[in-house]
């Protein structure tokens, strides 16, 4: 059993890592949750966090919507174990977004499907399919929120810094914890052969792709540097 104090520290450090890679993360999420309230005219009741990792985003959702039923879906057993320990009332689902097989365990329908720093792991063709799949999980009128790198112009490449990057440092720290050894072995098996496509496309690409997948009302809710949050809606008539 994982110690709650350790889990709290690891999750806190994880959120610091995410803020490093996703500038304006707090403001981005706040903009998305406010948009969901406006679209529904109430607090959403069912939320799916795709690629939700250790549940730090889910925890923020629950602070704003304490009565919501939240599901965290991820392929990583280590991160899901941290979610389950910290948020035992949250449903966790282990599934790989690499194929449409993630749909069945995801369940639904949902008022909100949220994907922060997730779609860049997938290839361009897979993201096209993923939009259509995510639409299936939404109630008519439901909202899909996608926050990721969306570069509308070539980025200025910054000189490489010295030292270990925050992502690697976080996992290195975890590897030094004896209690995590069994989960890390399970993780190595689960993630064997998987990689990150580092996919980044302009907001207009996401708008067109989502439209072709049957989603409408594409809106850029927040932008900072190369990152943006976009909202897409499943038409209220369910089409």
N, C-alpha and C positions, 0 to 999 in steps of 0.2 A: 504494500500500500504506500502511495506517495504521501509525504508529509505536506500538510496544507501550507505551512510557512514557506517551504521550498517552492511549491507550485506557485504561490503568490509572487515570489521573487522572480521566478523564471518567466511568468506571464508579464510582469511589469517590465522586465528587460526586453522581452519580445516586442512589446508595444513601442519601446524606444527605438528598436531596430526598424520597425515599420515606419515610424515617423521620419527616420533617416532616409528611407527609400521613397516615401510618398509625402512630399511637402504639403503642408496644410491639411494633414489627415483629419484632425478634429473638425475643422471648418467644413471639409468635404462631406464628412458623415452627417454633420448637423444639417447641411443643405439638403442631403438626400432624405433624411427623416422628416424634415419639414415639408418637402414636396410630397411625400407619401401621405402625410396628414391632410394636406390640401386636396390631393386627388380623391381620397376616400371620404373626406369630410368628418373623419374620426381617427382614433388611434387604430392602426392596423392590428389585427388579431393573430395572424399567422405569418411568420417570417422565415425564410430560408436563407442562410448565410453560406454561400457556395465558396469553398476554399477558405473556410472560416478559421482554420488553424486552432490555436489554443483558446478561442472563444473571447478574445478581448473586444472584438467588434460586437459580438452577441451581448456581452455585458453592457456595453454602451447603449445598445438598443433597448435592453431591459430597464436600464435606468430611466430612459425616456418613456418607454411603454411597459410598465411593470406587469401588466396582465397579459402580455403577448405570449403566444406559444412559439418558441424559437427552435429551429433545427439548425445544427452546424454540420455541414458536410465537408469532408476532406479525405484525401487518400492516405494521409500520414497518421499512423497509429500513435506516435509519440504525442503529437499535437492534440489529437482527440482525447487522449488520456488526461492531458492537462485540463481540457475543457470539462470532461466528466467529473474530475476531482473538484474543480473550482465552482462549477455550475451544475450540480447534480439534477436540477430540475429542467435542464436543457437537453433536448434529444440530440444525440450524436449519430452520424451515419458515415460509415467508411465506404467511399466509392471513388473510382477513377473517372475523371472527366474526359479521358482519351477516347471513349466510345459512348454511344447512346445508352449503354447499360447502366449509367448512373441514374437515369430517370426513375426506374422502378423503386429502388430503395429510397430515393429522395421524397417520394410521397407527394402530397399536395391535395388540393390546390392551395396556393398561397396568395395573400394580399400583396406581399413584397418578396421579390427574390433579389438578393444583394450579392455582388461579386466585386470585392475590393482586392486589387493586386493579384488577380487570379487568371484572367484571360491571356495575359502575356506568356503564360506557360504553354499555351496551345499554339498549334500551327495555324496559319491563315485559313486554310480549308476547314480545319476543325472548328475554328471560331465561327465560321459561317453556319455550320451545322449546330453549334452550341446555342446560337441565338434562337433557332427554331425550336430546339429542345427546351430551352428555358421558358419560352412562350407557353409551351404545353403545361407547365407547372403553375402558371398564373391563373387566378380567377379572372373572368371577364371584368375588365376595368383595372386589373392588377398592374403593379409597377415593377419594372426591372431596372435596377440601379447598377451601373457598371463604372467602376473607378479604376483607372489604370493609366499607363503611359499612352498618351495620344498626341503624337508629335505632328503638328501642322507645318513645321518647318524643320530643316536640319538643325540638330542640336549642336551647341558649342561643346566640344569635347574638352573636359577639364583634365589637367595633368593628373596622372595616377598618384595617389597619396602613398605615404609610407605606412607600413604596418598591415595588420589583418583587417579585412572588411568586417563590418558589424555582424552580418549574417554568419560568416564563418566563425567569428569569435563566440557567438551565442551557442552554436552547435558544439564547438570545442569545449566550452564550459559544461554543457550538458553531458558530454561524453566522459567527463571526469567525475560524474556522480554515480556511485555504485548502484543506487536504487534504479537508475535508468537503463542499466545494461540490458535486461531482457527486452524492454521496449525498443531500444536502439537496434538490437538484433532483428526484431520483428520488422522494424522500419527498413533495414537494409534489404530484406527480402521483398517487402511490399513495393519499394521504389526501384528495384532492380530493372534496368532498361528504360526507366523514365528519365526525362530531362526537361529543361526549360527552353522553349523555342525563342524566347526573348522577342516575342511579337509585339510590335507597336505600329499602329496605323492612325491616320488623322481622324478627327471626330466625324468628318464627312463620310469616311469609309464605314464607320460604325453606324451612322445614320442610314446609309443606303443598305447595308447588310441587314440591319434590324427591320427595315421596311420590307425587304424581300422575304424576311422570315415571318411577316404578318404582324409586326409591331408598329405602333404609330406614335405621334406626338413626341418625337425625339427632341430632347432639350439638353443643352449643356448647362448644368446647374452650378458648376464650380470649376475653376481652372486656376492652376498655379504651376508656373514653369512648364515642364513637359507633361504634367499630369492633369487629368480632367475627370469629372464625374458626369456621366450622362444618364438621363432617365428615358425609359421607353415604356409605352403603355400597351397592354393588350386591349383591343377595342372592346367597349362595354357590351357590344352585342355578341361577344365571344368568337367572332370570326378569326 
